[in-house]
Every structure is written in C-alpha cells, then in structure tokens.
Amino acid sequence: MSLKKTYSRSKPTCKVKFILPAHVGKAKSATVVGDFNDWKIDATPMKKQKEGPLAVTVELEKGRDYQFRYLVNGEQWENDDAADRYEISEFSGVENSVVSA
C-alpha cells in the first residue's frame, strides 16, 4: 500500500493518491473510506490500474489530518501500512490510518 501526495502551489490543497495492491485481501474491488467523505462506504471507489493495483486520488485541504481505512471486497477493512500514523477510532476502538495533507 502507498500514498502519493502532490501539493498545489496555487491552492491550499493536497492531492493524495491512495494505492492498494490487488493482492491485499485478494481485492477485486475497494473503496477508501474516511473523514474526507464522512465515512460513506460507497463515496470513493478505487479503480483498477494497468499495473494491477487499485487506486483513487482525493483532493484534501492542506494542513489537516484525515483518518481513513480501505474497505476491500465490501467486507474486509484494511489499514494502509504507508500511513503517516495510526489513531484509535473514537467509535469502534480499532486503529485507523491517518494521512497528513
């Protein structure tokens, strides 16, 4: 798993590309779910890339931290091993990945 960040020079935003290798959870489909989409499980679907992984790019406000997780095949939750850090969810008590934009 990996995160690629691209900061805008003209706007206070950061484009974050979330990348999930297809072998993680034998992913046929995945969504990235987090603070930036109100934890809606179908709001940010990932698309299969030519090289094999699933990916999606999200534009986030610079200077903020966002908790997120991947929902793989509609049933398996995964954290990103390339996250900036992890935080315990106030709702479920599990660790969430965190990306700092």
For each residue, the residues with C-beta under 8 A, 3 or more apart:
1: 19 20 21 24 70 78 80 81 82
2: 19 80 82
3: 16 17 18 19 80 82 83 84 99
4: 16 17 19
5: 14 15 16 17 99 101
6: 14 15 17
7: 13 14 62
8: 11 12 13 14 15 62
9:
10:
11: 8
12: 8 61 62 63
13: 7 8 59 60 61 62 101
14: 5 6 7 8 59 60 61 62 101
15: 5 6 8 57 58 59 60
16: 3 4 5 57 58 59 60 99 101
17: 3 4 5 6 55 56 57
18: 3 32 46 55 56 57 58 68 70 80
19: 1 2 3 4 49 53 54 55
20: 1 24 27 30 32 46 53 54 55 70 72 78 80
21: 1 24 27 52 53 54
22: 26 27 48 52 53 54
23: 26 27
24: 1 20 21 27 70 72 78
25: 30 72 73 76 78
26: 22 23 73
27: 20 21 22 23 24 30 54 72 73
28: 73
29: 45 46 54 72 73 74
30: 20 25 27 45 46 54 70 71 72 73
31: 41 42 43 44 45 46 70 71
32: 18 20 37 44 46 56 58 68 69 70
33: 37 39 40 41 43 44 68 69 70 71
34: 37 39 66 67 68 69 96
35: 38 39 66 67 68
36: 44 58 60 66 68
37: 32 33 34 40 43 44 58
38: 35 43
39: 33 34 35
40: 33 37 43 44
41: 31 33 71 74
42: 31 45
43: 31 33 37 38 40
44: 31 32 33 36 37 40 56 58
45: 29 30 31 42 56
46: 18 20 29 30 31 32 54 55 56 70
47: 54 55 56
48: 22 52 53 54
49: 19 52 53 54 55
50:
51:
52: 21 22 48 49
53: 19 20 21 22 48 49
54: 19 20 21 22 27 29 30 46 47 48 49
55: 17 18 19 20 46 47 49
56: 17 18 32 44 45 46 47
57: 15 16 17 18
58: 15 16 18 32 36 37 44
59: 13 14 15 16
60: 13 14 15 16 36 64 66 99 101
61: 12 13 14 64 101
62: 7 8 12 13 14 101
63: 12 101
64: 60 61 100 101
65: 84 98 99 100 101
66: 34 35 36 60 98 99 100 101
67: 34 35 87 89 96 97 98
68: 18 32 33 34 35 36 80 96 97 98 99
69: 32 33 34 77 78 79 80 96 97
70: 1 18 20 24 30 31 32 33 46 77 78 79 80
71: 30 31 33 41 74 75 76 77 78
72: 20 24 25 27 29 30 75 76 77 78
73: 25 26 27 28 29 30 76
74: 29 41 71
75: 71 72
76: 25 71 72 73
77: 69 70 71 72 94
78: 1 20 24 25 69 70 71 72
79: 69 70 83 86 95 96 97
80: 1 2 3 18 20 68 69 70 83 97 99
81: 1
82: 1 2 3
83: 3 79 80 86 97 98 99
84: 3 65 98 99 100
85: 98 100
86: 79 83 95 96 97 98
87: 67 95 96 98
88: 93 94 95 96
89: 67 92 93 94 95 96
90:
91:
92: 89
93: 88 89
94: 77 88 89
95: 79 86 87 88 89
96: 34 67 68 69 79 86 87 88 89
97: 67 68 69 79 80 83 86
98: 65 66 67 68 83 84 85 86 87
99: 3 5 16 60 65 66 68 80 83 84
100: 64 65 66 84 85
101: 5 13 14 16 60 61 62 63 64 65 66
